[in-house]
């Protein structure tokens, strides 16, 4: 399946995404703002903004924010949500849309940078950033631990083709190093700084089912299969006191634009 097709399917989950996708720790966003040295009047570009989960943490600070998003329903949600802020949601794919060179103080992506084809993506980020601009990438990593709840959830996820991109602590370390290497090997950015924040989100069965429906693999299933998934999630939550607790590792990668 092409990235364009996947993004079109993802757009169908706009309401679920807006309501049930996890946000990002404020400490990570505060660190990003500090490290990027942005302040009132700075121009920001967000890649794959979705409905504005990350965007909302940058509003009210005097930034001028342009959000690029390929899902038309998500663009509508974003423009309505931020109509009173200095935020514009624009429909399109980052790699295709025309953007002015050396115009942005920060280019950032939360849970979306893997959709951008490389090396063209790094080159375009470099070209549209001002000389002292920064690239920042944020990911929530879906951690699985060695306990009864996580083992049963992972088994259930595998049964239906995958609720999320679950990783162990070891796998998360490997992925962090891979992302860091990809940024630095592009030769478009200086040394990457990495910041991490562990956090936990507690879901009811209905909330976790809503989160599961933000995944393309589950969205493509028929209504009978979806009903069975809900029943299984409800049974799992009931076994553990009515909720499903999920550990997340939020990772920020940030690097200044290379001058060469």
KEKE-3310 file (N, C-alpha, C; in steps of 0.2 Angstrom, whole numbers, plus 5000, padded with zeros to 4 digits):
npx = (5004:5003:5010:5002:4989:4988:4988:4976:4967:4969:4964:4951:4949:4948:4940:4942:4955:4957:4951:4956:4970:4986:4993:5007:5021:5022:5034:5043:5039:5042:5056:5059:5056:5065:5077:5077:5077:5067:5055:5042:5035:5042:5043:5035:5034:5024:5025:5013:5002:4990:4976:4980:4986:4999:5001:4993:5001:5009:5003:4997:5009:5014:5019:5020:5012:5012:5004:5006:4996:4990:4977:4960:4949:4955:4962:4951:4947:4958:4959:4947:4948:4959:4956:4956:4969:4986:4988:4988:4981:4986:4981:4989:5004:5019:5031:5027:5021:5023:5035:5042:5060:5072:5064:5058:5059:5059:5056:5045:5039:5027:5025:5025:5035:5040:5033:5038:5047:5064:5080:5075:5066:5074:5082:5073:5068:5080:5082:5071:5072:5078:5095:5099:5090:5080:5077:5065:5060:5047:5042:5030:5033:5027:5028:5030:5030:5037:5025:5009:4997:5003:5008:4996:4989:4998:4997:4983:4984:4992:4984:4974:4981:4988:4988:4995:5012:5021:5035:5049:5059:5073:5071:5067:5078:5086:5079:5079:5093:5094:5085:5092:5104:5100:5096:5108:5116:5111:5118:5113:5110:5116:5124:5113:5103:5096:5081:5072:5056:5047:5030:5014:4998:4981:4968:4950:4940:4932:4939:4952:4948:4944:4957:4963:4956:4962:4971:4977:4977:4967:4956:4953:4946:4931:4914:4910:4922:4927:4918:4921:4934:4932:4925:4934:4944:4937:4935:4948:4951:4942:4947:4958:4954:4946:4952:4965:4982:4994:5011:5022:5035:5041:5051:5062:5070:5082:5090:5101:5101:5113:5126:5133)
npy = (4994:5011:5026:5037:5031:5025:5037:5042:5033:5034:5047:5044:5041:5053:5059:5050:5050:5063:5063:5051:5048:5048:5063:5074:5075:5089:5093:5089:5097:5109:5108:5107:5120:5128:5122:5125:5138:5147:5160:5173:5178:5169:5158:5144:5127:5113:5096:5085:5087:5081:5082:5092:5088:5090:5103:5111:5113:5122:5134:5151:5157:5166:5162:5160:5148:5136:5122:5107:5095:5080:5075:5079:5080:5081:5093:5101:5100:5105:5118:5124:5122:5130:5143:5155:5157:5160:5151:5141:5128:5118:5109:5095:5086:5086:5084:5087:5100:5117:5127:5142:5145:5146:5151:5147:5146:5134:5118:5105:5088:5078:5061:5058:5059:5048:5046:5054:5054:5049:5053:5066:5072:5077:5085:5095:5100:5106:5116:5125:5130:5143:5150:5148:5139:5125:5107:5097:5082:5072:5057:5046:5032:5015:5006:4989:4979:4966:4959:4953:4959:4966:4956:4949:4959:4961:4949:4949:4960:4955:4945:4952:4958:4969:4982:4993:5000:4991:4991:4984:4989:4987:4987:4999:5007:5004:5009:5022:5025:5023:5032:5044:5042:5042:5056:5063:5057:5062:5073:5086:5092:5096:5089:5078:5081:5072:5069:5062:5056:5046:5041:5038:5032:5030:5020:5018:5004:5008:5019:5014:5006:5016:5022:5011:5011:5021:5016:5011:4997:4991:5000:4995:4984:4974:4977:4967:4961:4972:4973:4961:4964:4975:4968:4959:4968:4974:4963:4961:4973:4972:4962:4968:4977:4986:4995:4999:5001:5010:5011:5024:5030:5045:5053:5066:5072:5083:5095:5107:5116:5112:5122:5119)
npz = (5000:4996:5003:5001:4999:5012:5020:5016:5021:5034:5036:5037:5050:5057:5067:5078:5079:5084:5096:5103:5101:5109:5117:5120:5132:5142:5146:5136:5125:5130:5131:5118:5113:5120:5116:5102:5102:5099:5099:5103:5088:5080:5066:5062:5055:5054:5050:5044:5053:5058:5068:5076:5088:5093:5089:5097:5109:5106:5104:5109:5112:5104:5092:5074:5065:5052:5047:5038:5031:5025:5026:5022:5031:5043:5041:5041:5054:5061:5056:5061:5075:5078:5074:5080:5083:5078:5067:5053:5044:5030:5016:5009:5004:5012:5005:4992:4992:4988:4996:5003:5003:5016:5026:5039:5056:5064:5059:5062:5067:5073:5077:5064:5054:5048:5037:5027:5012:5009:5003:5001:5009:5021:5014:5009:5021:5026:5016:5018:5030:5040:5042:5055:5059:5066:5065:5072:5079:5085:5094:5101:5109:5109:5122:5127:5141:5152:5159:5165:5159:5148:5141:5137:5130:5119:5113:5109:5101:5090:5086:5078:5069:5073:5084:5087:5085:5094:5105:5113:5127:5124:5109:5108:5111:5100:5089:5092:5090:5077:5071:5075:5068:5055:5053:5055:5046:5034:5032:5032:5044:5060:5074:5083:5096:5109:5119:5132:5139:5150:5152:5157:5152:5156:5151:5148:5143:5132:5128:5124:5114:5105:5103:5096:5084:5077:5070:5054:5050:5057:5054:5042:5043:5043:5050:5058:5063:5069:5080:5087:5091:5099:5110:5114:5119:5129:5138:5142:5148:5159:5166:5172:5182:5175:5167:5155:5156:5149:5145:5139:5130:5126:5114:5109:5096:5091:5080:5074:5058:5046:5040:5028)
capx = (5000:5007:5010:4996:4983:4988:4986:4969:4963:4970:4960:4944:4949:4950:4937:4945:4962:4957:4949:4959:4977:4989:4997:5014:5022:5023:5041:5046:5038:5046:5063:5060:5056:5071:5083:5076:5078:5062:5051:5037:5036:5046:5039:5036:5031:5023:5023:5008:4999:4984:4971:4983:4988:5005:5001:4990:5005:5014:4999:4997:5016:5016:5022:5016:5012:5009:5003:5004:4992:4987:4970:4956:4945:4960:4963:4945:4947:4963:4957:4941:4951:4964:4954:4958:4976:4991:4989:4985:4982:4985:4980:4994:5009:5025:5036:5025:5019:5028:5036:5048:5066:5075:5058:5056:5064:5058:5052:5044:5035:5026:5022:5023:5041:5042:5029:5041:5052:5071:5083:5072:5063:5079:5085:5068:5068:5086:5081:5066:5074:5083:5102:5100:5084:5081:5073:5063:5055:5044:5038:5028:5035:5022:5032:5028:5034:5036:5020:5003:4993:5006:5008:4989:4988:5002:4994:4977:4986:4994:4978:4970:4986:4992:4984:5000:5019:5023:5042:5052:5064:5079:5070:5066:5085:5089:5075:5081:5099:5093:5083:5097:5109:5097:5096:5115:5119:5109:5123:5109:5109:5122:5123:5107:5102:5090:5078:5067:5052:5043:5024:5008:4991:4976:4962:4944:4940:4930:4945:4957:4946:4945:4964:4964:4953:4966:4976:4975:4975:4960:4951:4951:4942:4923:4911:4909:4928:4928:4914:4924:4940:4929:4923:4940:4947:4932:4936:4954:4951:4938:4952:4963:4951:4942:4956:4971:4987:4999:5017:5024:5042:5041:5057:5063:5076:5082:5096:5102:5102:5120:5128:5135)
capy = (5000:5017:5031:5041:5027:5025:5043:5043:5029:5037:5053:5042:5041:5059:5060:5045:5052:5069:5061:5046:5048:5052:5069:5073:5078:5097:5094:5088:5103:5115:5107:5108:5127:5130:5120:5128:5145:5151:5165:5177:5180:5164:5155:5136:5123:5107:5091:5079:5089:5078:5087:5097:5086:5093:5110:5114:5115:5128:5140:5155:5159:5171:5159:5159:5141:5133:5115:5104:5089:5077:5072:5085:5081:5083:5100:5105:5100:5109:5125:5126:5122:5135:5149:5161:5158:5162:5144:5139:5121:5118:5103:5093:5082:5090:5083:5090:5107:5122:5131:5147:5143:5149:5155:5145:5145:5128:5113:5099:5083:5073:5055:5058:5060:5042:5046:5058:5050:5052:5059:5072:5075:5080:5091:5100:5103:5110:5121:5129:5133:5149:5147:5145:5135:5118:5102:5093:5076:5069:5051:5042:5025:5011:5001:4983:4977:4959:4958:4949:4964:4968:4950:4948:4964:4960:4943:4951:4964:4950:4941:4956:4961:4975:4988:4999:4998:4990:4989:4983:4994:4986:4989:5007:5010:5003:5013:5029:5026:5022:5039:5049:5041:5044:5063:5065:5054:5066:5079:5092:5094:5095:5083:5077:5080:5067:5070:5056:5056:5041:5043:5032:5034:5025:5020:5013:4999:5012:5024:5011:5004:5022:5022:5006:5013:5026:5012:5009:4990:4990:5003:4992:4978:4974:4979:4961:4960:4977:4972:4956:4967:4978:4963:4956:4973:4975:4958:4962:4978:4969:4957:4972:4982:4990:5000:4997:5006:5010:5015:5027:5034:5051:5055:5072:5073:5090:5097:5113:5116:5113:5127:5117)
capz = (5000:4995:5008:4999:5001:5019:5023:5014:5025:5041:5036:5039:5057:5060:5074:5083:5081:5088:5103:5107:5101:5115:5116:5121:5138:5141:5147:5130:5121:5133:5130:5111:5112:5123:5112:5096:5103:5096:5103:5100:5081:5076:5061:5063:5050:5056:5045:5046:5060:5061:5070:5080:5095:5095:5088:5103:5114:5103:5103:5114:5113:5099:5086:5067:5063:5046:5047:5032:5033:5019:5027:5022:5037:5048:5040:5043:5061:5063:5055:5065:5082:5079:5070:5084:5084:5072:5064:5047:5041:5023:5013:5005:5007:5013:4999:4986:4992:4987:5002:5002:5006:5022:5029:5045:5062:5066:5056:5067:5066:5079:5075:5057:5050:5044:5031:5022:5008:5010:5007:4999:5015:5024:5010:5009:5028:5026:5012:5020:5037:5041:5043:5062:5061:5069:5064:5078:5078:5091:5093:5107:5107:5112:5125:5130:5147:5154:5164:5162:5155:5142:5137:5134:5125:5114:5110:5106:5095:5085:5083:5074:5064:5076:5087:5087:5084:5101:5105:5120:5129:5119:5103:5107:5110:5093:5085:5094:5087:5070:5069:5076:5063:5048:5053:5055:5039:5029:5031:5032:5050:5065:5079:5085:5103:5111:5125:5133:5144:5151:5155:5157:5150:5158:5146:5149:5137:5126:5126:5121:5107:5101:5100:5091:5078:5074:5066:5047:5049:5061:5051:5036:5045:5043:5056:5063:5066:5074:5086:5091:5094:5105:5115:5117:5123:5135:5142:5144:5153:5165:5170:5176:5186:5171:5163:5152:5157:5144:5146:5133:5130:5122:5112:5105:5092:5088:5077:5070:5051:5044:5036:5021)
cpx = (5004:5006:5004:4990:4983:4986:4978:4964:4964:4966:4953:4944:4950:4947:4940:4952:4962:4955:4953:4967:4981:4993:5004:5016:5024:5031:5045:5045:5042:5053:5064:5060:5062:5077:5083:5077:5073:5058:5046:5039:5040:5041:5040:5032:5030:5021:5019:5005:4993:4979:4973:4985:4994:5005:4998:4995:5010:5010:4999:5004:5019:5019:5017:5017:5009:5010:5002:5001:4989:4979:4965:4952:4949:4961:4957:4945:4952:4961:4952:4944:4955:4962:4955:4965:4980:4993:4985:4986:4981:4985:4986:4999:5016:5030:5034:5023:5025:5029:5042:5054:5068:5070:5056:5061:5064:5054:5051:5039:5034:5022:5021:5029:5042:5038:5033:5047:5059:5075:5080:5069:5068:5081:5080:5068:5074:5085:5076:5067:5079:5090:5103:5094:5085:5075:5071:5058:5053:5041:5036:5029:5030:5026:5028:5033:5033:5031:5013:4999:4996:5006:5001:4987:4991:4999:4987:4979:4988:4988:4974:4975:4989:4988:4989:5007:5022:5031:5044:5057:5070:5077:5069:5073:5087:5085:5078:5088:5098:5090:5088:5102:5106:5097:5103:5118:5117:5113:5119:5108:5115:5120:5116:5107:5095:5088:5072:5062:5047:5036:5019:5002:4986:4970:4956:4944:4937:4935:4950:4955:4946:4952:4965:4961:4956:4971:4974:4973:4968:4955:4948:4947:4935:4920:4910:4916:4929:4924:4918:4931:4937:4928:4929:4944:4943:4934:4943:4954:4947:4943:4957:4960:4947:4945:4962:4976:4992:5005:5020:5031:5041:5049:5057:5070:5076:5089:5096:5103:5110:5121:5130:5130)
cpy = (5006:5022:5035:5038:5027:5031:5045:5039:5032:5043:5051:5041:5047:5061:5056:5048:5058:5068:5056:5045:5051:5058:5068:5077:5085:5098:5094:5094:5109:5114:5109:5116:5130:5129:5123:5135:5149:5155:5168:5179:5175:5161:5147:5133:5116:5102:5086:5081:5085:5083:5092:5095:5090:5101:5114:5117:5120:5135:5144:5158:5164:5168:5159:5152:5139:5125:5112:5097:5086:5075:5078:5085:5083:5090:5104:5106:5105:5117:5128:5127:5128:5142:5155:5162:5159:5155:5143:5131:5121:5111:5101:5089:5086:5090:5086:5097:5112:5127:5136:5144:5148:5154:5153:5144:5138:5124:5107:5094:5079:5067:5054:5058:5054:5042:5050:5054:5053:5049:5066:5076:5079:5086:5097:5104:5108:5117:5127:5132:5139:5146:5145:5141:5128:5113:5098:5087:5073:5062:5048:5035:5020:5005:4995:4981:4969:4958:4955:4953:4965:4961:4948:4953:4963:4954:4945:4956:4960:4947:4945:4960:4968:4981:4994:4996:4997:4988:4988:4988:4993:4988:4996:5010:5009:5007:5020:5030:5026:5029:5044:5048:5043:5052:5065:5063:5058:5071:5085:5095:5092:5090:5084:5077:5076:5068:5065:5058:5050:5044:5037:5035:5028:5026:5016:5009:5003:5016:5020:5008:5010:5023:5017:5007:5018:5022:5010:5001:4988:4994:4999:4985:4979:4975:4973:4960:4966:4976:4966:4959:4971:4974:4960:4962:4974:4969:4958:4967:4976:4965:4961:4978:4987:4995:4996:5003:5005:5014:5018:5030:5039:5053:5061:5071:5080:5092:5103:5112:5116:5118:5125:5114)
cpz = (5000:5001:5007:5001:5008:5022:5022:5019:5032:5041:5039:5046:5061:5067:5079:5085:5085:5095:5107:5106:5107:5113:5118:5128:5137:5142:5140:5125:5123:5131:5122:5110:5114:5118:5105:5096:5099:5101:5100:5093:5077:5071:5061:5057:5053:5051:5048:5053:5062:5062:5075:5087:5098:5094:5094:5108:5112:5103:5109:5116:5108:5093:5080:5065:5057:5047:5041:5034:5026:5019:5027:5028:5043:5048:5042:5051:5064:5062:5059:5073:5083:5076:5074:5085:5077:5069:5058:5045:5034:5021:5008:5008:5007:5007:4993:4986:4991:4993:5001:5006:5011:5025:5036:5050:5065:5061:5061:5065:5072:5077:5068:5052:5046:5038:5025:5018:5009:5005:5005:5004:5019:5020:5010:5016:5029:5022:5014:5027:5036:5043:5050:5064:5063:5066:5070:5076:5084:5090:5100:5105:5112:5115:5128:5136:5148:5160:5161:5157:5148:5138:5133:5129:5119:5110:5106:5100:5089:5082:5078:5069:5066:5078:5086:5086:5091:5100:5113:5121:5125:5112:5102:5107:5103:5089:5086:5090:5080:5067:5069:5070:5056:5048:5052:5048:5033:5027:5030:5038:5055:5069:5082:5093:5105:5118:5126:5139:5145:5154:5154:5156:5152:5154:5149:5143:5131:5123:5122:5114:5102:5098:5095:5084:5074:5069:5059:5047:5052:5057:5045:5037:5044:5050:5061:5066:5071:5081:5090:5094:5100:5111:5118:5122:5130:5140:5146:5150:5160:5169:5174:5179:5181:5167:5160:5153:5152:5145:5139:5135:5124:5120:5108:5102:5089:5086:5073:5063:5050:5039:5029:5017)
residu = (UNK:UNK:UNK:UNK:UNK:UNK:UNK:UNK:UNK:UNK:UNK:UNK:UNK:UNK:UNK:UNK:UNK:UNK:UNK:UNK:UNK:UNK:UNK:UNK:UNK:UNK:UNK:UNK:UNK:UNK:UNK:UNK:UNK:UNK:UNK:UNK:UNK:UNK:UNK:UNK:UNK:UNK:UNK:UNK:UNK:UNK:UNK:UNK:UNK:UNK:UNK:UNK:UNK:UNK:UNK:UNK:UNK:UNK:UNK:UNK:UNK:UNK:UNK:UNK:UNK:UNK:UNK:UNK:UNK:UNK:UNK:UNK:UNK:UNK:UNK:UNK:UNK:UNK:UNK:UNK:UNK:UNK:UNK:UNK:UNK:UNK:UNK:UNK:UNK:UNK:UNK:UNK:UNK:UNK:UNK:UNK:UNK:UNK:UNK:UNK:UNK:UNK:UNK:UNK:UNK:UNK:UNK:UNK:UNK:UNK:UNK:UNK:UNK:UNK:UNK:UNK:UNK:UNK:UNK:UNK:UNK:UNK:UNK:UNK:UNK:UNK:UNK:UNK:UNK:UNK:UNK:UNK:UNK:UNK:UNK:UNK:UNK:UNK:UNK:UNK:UNK:UNK:UNK:UNK:UNK:UNK:UNK:UNK:UNK:UNK:UNK:UNK:UNK:UNK:UNK:UNK:UNK:UNK:UNK:UNK:UNK:UNK:UNK:UNK:UNK:UNK:UNK:UNK:UNK:UNK:UNK:UNK:UNK:UNK:UNK:UNK:UNK:UNK:UNK:UNK:UNK:UNK:UNK:UNK:UNK:UNK:UNK:UNK:UNK:UNK:UNK:UNK:UNK:UNK:UNK:UNK:UNK:UNK:UNK:UNK:UNK:UNK:UNK:UNK:UNK:UNK:UNK:UNK:UNK:UNK:UNK:UNK:UNK:UNK:UNK:UNK:UNK:UNK:UNK:UNK:UNK:UNK:UNK:UNK:UNK:UNK:UNK:UNK:UNK:UNK:UNK:UNK:UNK:UNK:UNK:UNK:UNK:UNK:UNK:UNK:UNK:UNK:UNK:UNK:UNK:UNK:UNK:UNK:UNK:UNK:UNK:UNK:UNK:UNK:UNK:UNK:UNK:UNK:UNK:UNK)
# end
